[in-house]
C-alpha cells in the first residue's frame, strides 16, 4: 500500500511539473506572438505615416 501511494505521489508531482512547463511555454509563445504583431503594426504605422505625410514621394527611393 505504501509503495503504491508513493508511486501515485511521484506521478502526481511529475504531472504538476509537466503541466507547469506546458503552461509556461504556452504563455511564452502567446507573448512572442503578441510582441511580433505589435512590432509588425509599429513598422506598418511608421511606414504609413512617412508615406502619408509626404516625407518620401516614393517609399522605395532614398531620401
MOVENJO-V855581 format. One record per run of one state. SS is the DSSP state (hx for helix, st for strand, lp for the rest). FROM is the first residue (numbers start at 1). TO is the last residue. If there is no record, write none. Layout:
ss: (SS:SS)
from: (FROM:FROM)
to: (TO:TO)
This chain:
ss: (lp:hx:lp)
from: (1:2:54)
to: (1:53:63)
